[in-house]
Amino acid sequence: MNLTITGLRTTTLAVAAAMLLAACAGCDPTSASGPVQVEGVVWQPDNATIAPRGNWDRLGARELLVQWTAVDGTAFVPGSAMPTAGKLPDWERIAKEPWARDVIVGLAGRFDEKAARADIEQLAADSARLAALPTPLHVTGWYFPVEIDPTWQEAPRLAALLAKLPRPLWITVYDSANVGPEALADGLLKWLPSDVGVFFQDGVGVYAREPRVALHYIDVLSKRLGHARVRVIAEMFRPLPGGGFRSATAEEIRPQLHMYRGYRVSLFDGPHYLPDALVEQLRRP
């Protein structure tokens, strides 16, 4: 979900596969019917999106997942022991937005995945302090923003650290190694605390897999971990030739999201990739 992490894993092969996946996007019979409906939207705070605004509630979103409230030692909330960002979000205003009736608060993270994984003890300690700060938000959960995939051999070290954070607690899981959903679930079941929920990052935005394959992952994880513990992060971006990302088109997004019907889906991410005009396109059948 961090754009400097999984979002940037676009290889030459993945970009070459883009044309094939785009051609297949309309093959699913559910892709052509009905407006898009989702449960949530993600916001990854940075200096460019310090004041998130959008009409994501018109797609059904009422839950905001904040990627983090501190990143690389800089806090986006007042009252922490860390240096604060030059300009803070208007949390009072955000708390009144219809797409933020419920909020899952992300804690301490880093932009760089390797740096985050090398510093999980400090990030967990910072996260515990951030979680104790008062907020005007209607907080329904917490999110520890160090993402997990099968290549991270030291991930089981997280178990003891997650035990010190408040519940309900969520983490993100993705499969960069393409080990498959069964192996992914097996790895999680060995160490992930049973009261920690999983946001599965679908990988569709970076062409790691097509929506039908992502759905298979979601189905398996839901069966193995329990339906209530599994939610979906749907990537709303696509890679640009030569580097960078763009918003996915309505034609690309619609079959992706219709495939996940029956699961709780959050869109990554609203402020960067879902302008109002695109929202209105997605509302139309």
Sequence and secondary structure as in RCSB ss.txt:
>XXXX:A:sequence
MNLTITGLRTTTLAVAAAMLLAACAGCDPTSASGPVQVEGVVWQPDNATIAPRGNWDRLGARELLVQWTAVDGTA
FVPGSAMPTAGKLPDWERIAKEPWARDVIVGLAGRFDEKAARADIEQLAADSARLAALPTPLHVTGWYFPVEIDP
TWQEAPRLAALLAKLPRPLWITVYDSANVGPEALADGLLKWLPSDVGVFFQDGVGVYAREPRVALHYIDVLSKRL
GHARVRVIAEMFRPLPGGGFRSATAEEIRPQLHMYRGYRVSLFDGPHYLPDALVEQLRRP
>XXXX:A:secstr
  TTTGGG   HHHHHHHHHHHHHGGGSGGGGSS    SEEEE   GGGSS    GGGGT  EEEES SEETTEE
SSTTSSS B SS   HHHHHTSGGGSEEEEE EE SSHHHHHHTHHHHHHHHHHHHTS  SS EEEEE    B T
T TTGGGHHHHHTTS SSEEEEE  TT   HHHHHHHHHHHS TTEEEEEE  TTTTSS HHHHHHHHHHHHHHH
 GGGEEEEEE EEE TTS EEE  HHHHHHHHHTTTTS EEEETHHHH  HHHHHHHH  
